[in-house]
């Protein structure tokens, strides 16, 4: 069991990257990356994952993290991949139909001939950073907002916080996503991040909150000092390194 390697694929709104990890979550190969192609029906995402896998050493198993509500490897909904040109572009009804209840775990497993876990991308990132003690939550900041909750190291049923309303009819995805960061600048955007943390804290009452994703490093020092001692910023690499640890959690 300790010698098993994992192909970890991190599917985002703007890019898809993959690497092979050892059983401890350390990389054993360079990461490869490609831009997320749009429009993106499920079969094209499977094709893209296979093309990345072909550039890497053969792995014993596969972990895929992707945006949206994923249950037991089946896509219930995914916010970005149903659009014509990516986040904030027009939703295509035919893609909504193709993605609904698509068994992504089975499709990838059959294509790569390896056991496969498919989870929400924040769940994979959280697996890479949680201590396993108390109620721990991760929020990932990138194209939009991702989230996952762990209770003593056990992954809780997913709640898609990103689609909840915040202010002015905006969802969390819209309110602190990449589009708004670019529009507002890091200082104003960082204040929004702190407001989101403050609004979620009484709902979850976490013991520890992790802020990850590519944009977590853009939170200004001024806001970090005010955000609370129960909040820790973690590297974006957690979205990859958690891919091996997911299998330990799945075995519980």
KESEZA-895280 format. One record per residue (C-alpha): residue number from 1; chain; x negated, y, z. Coordinates in Angstrom, 1 decimal. Example, Ala and Ser with C-alpha at 12.3 -4.5 7.8 and 13.67 -1.06 7.14 Angstrom:
<site nr="1" kette="A" xx="-12.3" yy="-4.5" zz="7.8"/>
<site nr="2" kette="A" xx="-13.7" yy="-1.1" zz="7.1"/>
***
This chain:
<site nr="1" kette="A" xx="0.0" yy="0.0" zz="0.0"/>
<site nr="2" kette="A" xx="-2.8" yy="2.4" zz="0.9"/>
<site nr="3" kette="A" xx="-4.4" yy="2.1" zz="-2.6"/>
<site nr="4" kette="A" xx="-1.2" yy="3.1" zz="-4.5"/>
<site nr="5" kette="A" xx="-1.5" yy="6.2" zz="-6.8"/>
<site nr="6" kette="A" xx="1.3" yy="8.6" zz="-7.6"/>
<site nr="7" kette="A" xx="2.0" yy="10.6" zz="-10.7"/>
<site nr="8" kette="A" xx="3.5" yy="13.8" zz="-9.3"/>
<site nr="9" kette="A" xx="5.4" yy="16.1" zz="-11.8"/>
<site nr="10" kette="A" xx="6.5" yy="19.5" zz="-10.7"/>
<site nr="11" kette="A" xx="9.2" yy="20.9" zz="-13.0"/>
<site nr="12" kette="A" xx="9.8" yy="24.6" zz="-12.7"/>
<site nr="13" kette="A" xx="11.7" yy="27.2" zz="-14.6"/>
<site nr="14" kette="A" xx="8.7" yy="28.5" zz="-16.4"/>
<site nr="15" kette="A" xx="6.2" yy="25.6" zz="-16.4"/>
<site nr="16" kette="A" xx="5.9" yy="21.8" zz="-15.8"/>
<site nr="17" kette="A" xx="2.7" yy="20.4" zz="-14.3"/>
<site nr="18" kette="A" xx="1.5" yy="17.0" zz="-13.4"/>
<site nr="19" kette="A" xx="-1.4" yy="15.3" zz="-11.5"/>
<site nr="20" kette="A" xx="-2.3" yy="11.9" zz="-10.1"/>
<site nr="21" kette="A" xx="-2.6" yy="11.6" zz="-6.3"/>
<site nr="22" kette="A" xx="-4.0" yy="9.0" zz="-4.0"/>
<site nr="23" kette="A" xx="-2.0" yy="7.6" zz="-1.2"/>
<site nr="24" kette="A" xx="-3.0" yy="10.5" zz="1.1"/>
<site nr="25" kette="A" xx="-1.9" yy="13.1" zz="-1.4"/>
<site nr="26" kette="A" xx="-5.3" yy="14.2" zz="-2.6"/>
<site nr="27" kette="A" xx="-5.7" yy="14.7" zz="-6.3"/>
<site nr="28" kette="A" xx="-7.7" yy="12.1" zz="-8.2"/>
<site nr="29" kette="A" xx="-7.3" yy="13.8" zz="-11.6"/>
<site nr="30" kette="A" xx="-7.1" yy="17.3" zz="-12.9"/>
<site nr="31" kette="A" xx="-3.7" yy="18.9" zz="-13.2"/>
<site nr="32" kette="A" xx="-2.2" yy="19.3" zz="-16.7"/>
<site nr="33" kette="A" xx="0.5" yy="21.9" zz="-17.5"/>
<site nr="34" kette="A" xx="2.8" yy="22.9" zz="-20.2"/>
<site nr="35" kette="A" xx="5.4" yy="25.7" zz="-20.6"/>
<site nr="36" kette="A" xx="9.0" yy="24.6" zz="-19.9"/>
<site nr="37" kette="A" xx="10.6" yy="24.1" zz="-23.3"/>
<site nr="38" kette="A" xx="14.1" yy="25.6" zz="-24.0"/>
<site nr="39" kette="A" xx="16.7" yy="24.6" zz="-24.8"/>
<site nr="40" kette="A" xx="16.0" yy="21.6" zz="-22.6"/>
<site nr="41" kette="A" xx="18.3" yy="18.6" zz="-22.7"/>
<site nr="42" kette="A" xx="17.5" yy="15.7" zz="-20.4"/>
<site nr="43" kette="A" xx="15.8" yy="13.6" zz="-23.1"/>
<site nr="44" kette="A" xx="13.4" yy="16.5" zz="-23.9"/>
<site nr="45" kette="A" xx="12.4" yy="16.8" zz="-20.2"/>
<site nr="46" kette="A" xx="11.7" yy="13.0" zz="-20.2"/>
<site nr="47" kette="A" xx="9.6" yy="13.4" zz="-23.4"/>
<site nr="48" kette="A" xx="7.7" yy="16.3" zz="-21.8"/>
<site nr="49" kette="A" xx="6.9" yy="14.3" zz="-18.7"/>
<site nr="50" kette="A" xx="5.7" yy="11.4" zz="-20.8"/>
<site nr="51" kette="A" xx="3.5" yy="13.7" zz="-22.8"/>
<site nr="52" kette="A" xx="1.9" yy="15.0" zz="-19.6"/>
<site nr="53" kette="A" xx="1.5" yy="11.5" zz="-18.2"/>
<site nr="54" kette="A" xx="-0.3" yy="10.4" zz="-21.4"/>
<site nr="55" kette="A" xx="-3.0" yy="12.9" zz="-20.5"/>
<site nr="56" kette="A" xx="-3.7" yy="11.4" zz="-17.1"/>
<site nr="57" kette="A" xx="-4.8" yy="8.1" zz="-15.6"/>
<site nr="58" kette="A" xx="-2.1" yy="5.5" zz="-15.2"/>
<site nr="59" kette="A" xx="-0.4" yy="5.7" zz="-11.8"/>
<site nr="60" kette="A" xx="1.5" yy="3.0" zz="-9.8"/>
<site nr="61" kette="A" xx="4.5" yy="5.2" zz="-9.2"/>
<site nr="62" kette="A" xx="6.1" yy="8.5" zz="-10.1"/>
<site nr="63" kette="A" xx="7.5" yy="11.5" zz="-8.2"/>
<site nr="64" kette="A" xx="9.4" yy="14.2" zz="-10.1"/>
<site nr="65" kette="A" xx="10.5" yy="17.4" zz="-8.4"/>
<site nr="66" kette="A" xx="13.0" yy="19.6" zz="-10.3"/>
<site nr="67" kette="A" xx="15.3" yy="22.5" zz="-9.6"/>
<site nr="68" kette="A" xx="18.9" yy="21.8" zz="-8.6"/>
<site nr="69" kette="A" xx="21.0" yy="19.4" zz="-6.7"/>
<site nr="70" kette="A" xx="19.6" yy="15.9" zz="-7.0"/>
<site nr="71" kette="A" xx="21.3" yy="12.9" zz="-5.3"/>
<site nr="72" kette="A" xx="19.6" yy="9.5" zz="-5.3"/>
<site nr="73" kette="A" xx="17.7" yy="10.5" zz="-8.5"/>
<site nr="74" kette="A" xx="20.9" yy="11.6" zz="-10.3"/>
<site nr="75" kette="A" xx="21.3" yy="15.3" zz="-11.4"/>
<site nr="76" kette="A" xx="24.4" yy="16.8" zz="-10.0"/>
<site nr="77" kette="A" xx="23.5" yy="20.3" zz="-11.2"/>
<site nr="78" kette="A" xx="20.4" yy="22.1" zz="-12.4"/>
<site nr="79" kette="A" xx="20.6" yy="26.0" zz="-12.8"/>
<site nr="80" kette="A" xx="17.8" yy="26.7" zz="-15.3"/>
<site nr="81" kette="A" xx="17.9" yy="23.7" zz="-17.6"/>
<site nr="82" kette="A" xx="21.4" yy="24.3" zz="-18.8"/>
<site nr="83" kette="A" xx="20.5" yy="27.6" zz="-20.4"/>
<site nr="84" kette="A" xx="19.5" yy="28.5" zz="-24.0"/>
<site nr="85" kette="A" xx="16.2" yy="30.3" zz="-23.3"/>
<site nr="86" kette="A" xx="15.5" yy="29.7" zz="-19.6"/>
<site nr="87" kette="A" xx="16.5" yy="31.5" zz="-16.4"/>
<site nr="88" kette="A" xx="19.0" yy="34.3" zz="-16.7"/>
<site nr="89" kette="A" xx="19.8" yy="33.4" zz="-20.3"/>
<site nr="90" kette="A" xx="23.1" yy="32.1" zz="-21.7"/>
<site nr="91" kette="A" xx="24.5" yy="28.8" zz="-20.3"/>
<site nr="92" kette="A" xx="25.1" yy="26.3" zz="-23.1"/>
<site nr="93" kette="A" xx="28.2" yy="24.1" zz="-22.3"/>
<site nr="94" kette="A" xx="26.8" yy="21.1" zz="-24.2"/>
<site nr="95" kette="A" xx="23.7" yy="21.2" zz="-21.8"/>
<site nr="96" kette="A" xx="26.0" yy="21.4" zz="-18.8"/>
<site nr="97" kette="A" xx="27.7" yy="18.2" zz="-20.0"/>
<site nr="98" kette="A" xx="24.4" yy="16.4" zz="-20.8"/>
<site nr="99" kette="A" xx="22.8" yy="17.2" zz="-17.5"/>
<site nr="100" kette="A" xx="25.8" yy="16.4" zz="-15.3"/>
<site nr="101" kette="A" xx="25.3" yy="13.0" zz="-13.5"/>
<site nr="102" kette="A" xx="22.2" yy="12.3" zz="-15.6"/>
<site nr="103" kette="A" xx="20.2" yy="9.5" zz="-13.9"/>
<site nr="104" kette="A" xx="16.8" yy="11.1" zz="-14.2"/>
<site nr="105" kette="A" xx="15.1" yy="8.6" zz="-12.0"/>
<site nr="106" kette="A" xx="16.2" yy="5.7" zz="-14.1"/>
<site nr="107" kette="A" xx="15.3" yy="7.5" zz="-17.4"/>
<site nr="108" kette="A" xx="11.7" yy="8.4" zz="-16.2"/>
<site nr="109" kette="A" xx="11.2" yy="4.9" zz="-14.6"/>
<site nr="110" kette="A" xx="12.2" yy="3.2" zz="-17.9"/>
<site nr="111" kette="A" xx="10.0" yy="5.5" zz="-20.0"/>
<site nr="112" kette="A" xx="6.9" yy="5.3" zz="-17.9"/>
<site nr="113" kette="A" xx="7.5" yy="1.7" zz="-16.7"/>
<site nr="114" kette="A" xx="6.9" yy="2.7" zz="-13.0"/>
<site nr="115" kette="A" xx="9.1" yy="3.1" zz="-9.9"/>
<site nr="116" kette="A" xx="10.3" yy="6.7" zz="-9.8"/>
<site nr="117" kette="A" xx="11.6" yy="9.1" zz="-7.2"/>
<site nr="118" kette="A" xx="13.3" yy="12.3" zz="-8.4"/>
<site nr="119" kette="A" xx="14.0" yy="15.0" zz="-5.8"/>
<site nr="120" kette="A" xx="14.7" yy="18.7" zz="-5.6"/>
<site nr="121" kette="A" xx="11.3" yy="20.4" zz="-6.1"/>
<site nr="122" kette="A" xx="11.4" yy="22.1" zz="-2.7"/>
<site nr="123" kette="A" xx="12.0" yy="18.7" zz="-1.1"/>
<site nr="124" kette="A" xx="8.7" yy="17.5" zz="-2.6"/>
<site nr="125" kette="A" xx="6.9" yy="20.6" zz="-1.5"/>
<site nr="126" kette="A" xx="8.3" yy="20.2" zz="2.0"/>
<site nr="127" kette="A" xx="7.2" yy="16.6" zz="2.2"/>
<site nr="128" kette="A" xx="3.6" yy="17.9" zz="1.7"/>
<site nr="129" kette="A" xx="3.7" yy="20.3" zz="4.7"/>
<site nr="130" kette="A" xx="6.1" yy="19.2" zz="7.4"/>
<site nr="131" kette="A" xx="4.6" yy="17.9" zz="10.7"/>
<site nr="132" kette="A" xx="7.5" yy="15.5" zz="11.4"/>
<site nr="133" kette="A" xx="8.3" yy="17.3" zz="14.7"/>
<site nr="134" kette="A" xx="11.6" yy="19.1" zz="15.2"/>
<site nr="135" kette="A" xx="13.8" yy="20.8" zz="12.6"/>
<site nr="136" kette="A" xx="11.5" yy="22.1" zz="9.8"/>
<site nr="137" kette="A" xx="12.7" yy="24.0" zz="6.8"/>
<site nr="138" kette="A" xx="10.9" yy="25.1" zz="3.6"/>
<site nr="139" kette="A" xx="11.9" yy="27.9" zz="1.2"/>
<site nr="140" kette="A" xx="10.0" yy="28.0" zz="-2.1"/>
<site nr="141" kette="A" xx="9.7" yy="31.3" zz="-3.9"/>
<site nr="142" kette="A" xx="9.2" yy="31.2" zz="-7.7"/>
<site nr="143" kette="A" xx="11.6" yy="31.5" zz="-10.6"/>
<site nr="144" kette="A" xx="14.3" yy="31.4" zz="-8.0"/>
<site nr="145" kette="A" xx="14.7" yy="30.1" zz="-4.4"/>
<site nr="146" kette="A" xx="14.3" yy="26.4" zz="-3.4"/>
<site nr="147" kette="A" xx="15.0" yy="24.9" zz="0.0"/>
<site nr="148" kette="A" xx="14.8" yy="21.7" zz="2.0"/>
<site nr="149" kette="A" xx="15.3" yy="20.7" zz="5.6"/>
<site nr="150" kette="A" xx="13.6" yy="17.9" zz="7.6"/>
<site nr="151" kette="A" xx="14.7" yy="16.6" zz="11.0"/>
<site nr="152" kette="A" xx="11.7" yy="14.9" zz="12.7"/>
<site nr="153" kette="A" xx="10.3" yy="14.2" zz="9.3"/>
<site nr="154" kette="A" xx="13.5" yy="12.8" zz="7.9"/>
<site nr="155" kette="A" xx="14.8" yy="14.6" zz="4.8"/>
<site nr="156" kette="A" xx="18.3" yy="16.0" zz="5.4"/>
<site nr="157" kette="A" xx="21.1" yy="16.0" zz="2.8"/>
<site nr="158" kette="A" xx="20.4" yy="18.8" zz="0.3"/>
<site nr="159" kette="A" xx="22.2" yy="22.2" zz="0.5"/>
<site nr="160" kette="A" xx="21.7" yy="24.3" zz="-2.6"/>
<site nr="161" kette="A" xx="21.1" yy="27.6" zz="-0.8"/>
<site nr="162" kette="A" xx="19.9" yy="29.2" zz="-4.0"/>
<site nr="163" kette="A" xx="23.4" yy="29.4" zz="-5.4"/>
<site nr="164" kette="A" xx="25.0" yy="31.0" zz="-2.3"/>
<site nr="165" kette="A" xx="26.1" yy="34.7" zz="-2.5"/>
<site nr="166" kette="A" xx="23.9" yy="37.3" zz="-0.8"/>
<site nr="167" kette="A" xx="24.8" yy="40.9" zz="-1.7"/>
<site nr="168" kette="A" xx="26.4" yy="42.7" zz="-4.6"/>
<site nr="169" kette="A" xx="27.6" yy="39.4" zz="-6.1"/>
<site nr="170" kette="A" xx="24.0" yy="38.2" zz="-6.4"/>
<site nr="171" kette="A" xx="23.0" yy="34.6" zz="-5.5"/>
<site nr="172" kette="A" xx="19.8" yy="34.0" zz="-3.6"/>
<site nr="173" kette="A" xx="18.2" yy="32.9" zz="-6.9"/>
<site nr="174" kette="A" xx="19.0" yy="36.3" zz="-8.3"/>
<site nr="175" kette="A" xx="18.2" yy="38.3" zz="-5.2"/>
<site nr="176" kette="A" xx="14.7" yy="37.2" zz="-4.6"/>
<site nr="177" kette="A" xx="13.8" yy="35.4" zz="-7.8"/>
<site nr="178" kette="A" xx="11.0" yy="36.3" zz="-10.1"/>
<site nr="179" kette="A" xx="13.0" yy="38.7" zz="-12.2"/>
<site nr="180" kette="A" xx="13.8" yy="40.9" zz="-9.2"/>
<site nr="181" kette="A" xx="10.2" yy="40.8" zz="-8.0"/>
<site nr="182" kette="A" xx="9.0" yy="42.1" zz="-11.3"/>
<site nr="183" kette="A" xx="11.7" yy="44.8" zz="-11.3"/>
<site nr="184" kette="A" xx="11.3" yy="45.9" zz="-7.8"/>
<site nr="185" kette="A" xx="7.6" yy="45.4" zz="-7.1"/>
<site nr="186" kette="A" xx="6.1" yy="43.3" zz="-4.4"/>
<site nr="187" kette="A" xx="6.7" yy="45.8" zz="-1.5"/>
<site nr="188" kette="A" xx="10.5" yy="46.1" zz="-2.0"/>
<site nr="189" kette="A" xx="10.8" yy="42.5" zz="-3.0"/>
<site nr="190" kette="A" xx="9.0" yy="41.4" zz="0.2"/>
<site nr="191" kette="A" xx="11.5" yy="43.3" zz="2.3"/>
<site nr="192" kette="A" xx="14.2" yy="41.3" zz="0.6"/>
<site nr="193" kette="A" xx="12.4" yy="38.1" zz="1.5"/>
<site nr="194" kette="A" xx="12.4" yy="39.1" zz="5.1"/>
<site nr="195" kette="A" xx="16.1" yy="39.9" zz="5.0"/>
<site nr="196" kette="A" xx="16.8" yy="36.5" zz="3.6"/>
<site nr="197" kette="A" xx="14.7" yy="34.8" zz="6.3"/>
<site nr="198" kette="A" xx="16.6" yy="36.9" zz="9.0"/>
<site nr="199" kette="A" xx="19.9" yy="35.9" zz="7.5"/>
<site nr="200" kette="A" xx="19.2" yy="32.2" zz="7.3"/>
<site nr="201" kette="A" xx="17.6" yy="31.9" zz="10.8"/>
<site nr="202" kette="A" xx="20.8" yy="31.9" zz="12.8"/>
<site nr="203" kette="A" xx="22.3" yy="29.4" zz="10.4"/>
<site nr="204" kette="A" xx="19.6" yy="26.8" zz="10.6"/>
<site nr="205" kette="A" xx="17.8" yy="27.6" zz="13.9"/>
<site nr="206" kette="A" xx="14.7" yy="25.9" zz="12.7"/>
<site nr="207" kette="A" xx="11.7" yy="25.1" zz="14.8"/>
<site nr="208" kette="A" xx="9.4" yy="26.1" zz="11.9"/>
<site nr="209" kette="A" xx="10.1" yy="27.6" zz="8.5"/>
<site nr="210" kette="A" xx="7.5" yy="27.3" zz="5.7"/>
<site nr="211" kette="A" xx="7.4" yy="29.7" zz="2.8"/>
<site nr="212" kette="A" xx="5.9" yy="28.1" zz="-0.3"/>
<site nr="213" kette="A" xx="6.0" yy="28.4" zz="-4.0"/>
<site nr="214" kette="A" xx="3.9" yy="30.5" zz="-6.3"/>
<site nr="215" kette="A" xx="5.3" yy="33.9" zz="-5.1"/>
<site nr="216" kette="A" xx="4.9" yy="33.2" zz="-1.3"/>
<site nr="217" kette="A" xx="1.4" yy="34.7" zz="-1.6"/>
<site nr="218" kette="A" xx="2.9" yy="37.9" zz="-2.9"/>
<site nr="219" kette="A" xx="4.7" yy="38.7" zz="0.4"/>
<site nr="220" kette="A" xx="3.0" yy="41.9" zz="1.7"/>
<site nr="221" kette="A" xx="1.1" yy="41.8" zz="5.0"/>
<site nr="222" kette="A" xx="3.4" yy="44.5" zz="6.4"/>
<site nr="223" kette="A" xx="6.4" yy="42.2" zz="6.0"/>
<site nr="224" kette="A" xx="4.5" yy="39.1" zz="7.2"/>
<site nr="225" kette="A" xx="3.8" yy="40.7" zz="10.5"/>
<site nr="226" kette="A" xx="7.5" yy="41.3" zz="11.0"/>
<site nr="227" kette="A" xx="8.9" yy="38.0" zz="9.7"/>
<site nr="228" kette="A" xx="8.4" yy="36.0" zz="12.9"/>
<site nr="229" kette="A" xx="6.0" yy="33.6" zz="14.6"/>
<site nr="230" kette="A" xx="8.2" yy="30.7" zz="13.6"/>
<site nr="231" kette="A" xx="7.4" yy="31.3" zz="9.9"/>
<site nr="232" kette="A" xx="4.3" yy="29.9" zz="8.1"/>
<site nr="233" kette="A" xx="3.2" yy="30.6" zz="4.5"/>
<site nr="234" kette="A" xx="1.9" yy="27.5" zz="2.8"/>
<site nr="235" kette="A" xx="0.0" yy="27.0" zz="-0.5"/>
<site nr="236" kette="A" xx="1.8" yy="26.4" zz="-3.7"/>
<site nr="237" kette="A" xx="-0.1" yy="23.1" zz="-4.2"/>
<site nr="238" kette="A" xx="2.3" yy="21.5" zz="-1.7"/>
<site nr="239" kette="A" xx="4.7" yy="21.1" zz="-4.6"/>
<site nr="240" kette="A" xx="2.2" yy="18.5" zz="-6.0"/>
<site nr="241" kette="A" xx="0.6" yy="17.0" zz="-2.9"/>
<site nr="242" kette="A" xx="3.9" yy="16.2" zz="-1.4"/>
<site nr="243" kette="A" xx="4.6" yy="13.7" zz="-4.2"/>
<site nr="244" kette="A" xx="2.7" yy="10.8" zz="-2.4"/>
<site nr="245" kette="A" xx="4.2" yy="11.5" zz="1.0"/>
<site nr="246" kette="A" xx="7.7" yy="11.4" zz="-0.4"/>
<site nr="247" kette="A" xx="7.3" yy="7.6" zz="-0.7"/>
<site nr="248" kette="A" xx="6.5" yy="7.2" zz="2.9"/>
<site nr="249" kette="A" xx="9.6" yy="9.2" zz="3.8"/>
<site nr="250" kette="A" xx="11.7" yy="7.1" zz="1.4"/>
<site nr="251" kette="A" xx="10.6" yy="3.9" zz="3.1"/>
<site nr="252" kette="A" xx="12.0" yy="5.0" zz="6.5"/>
***
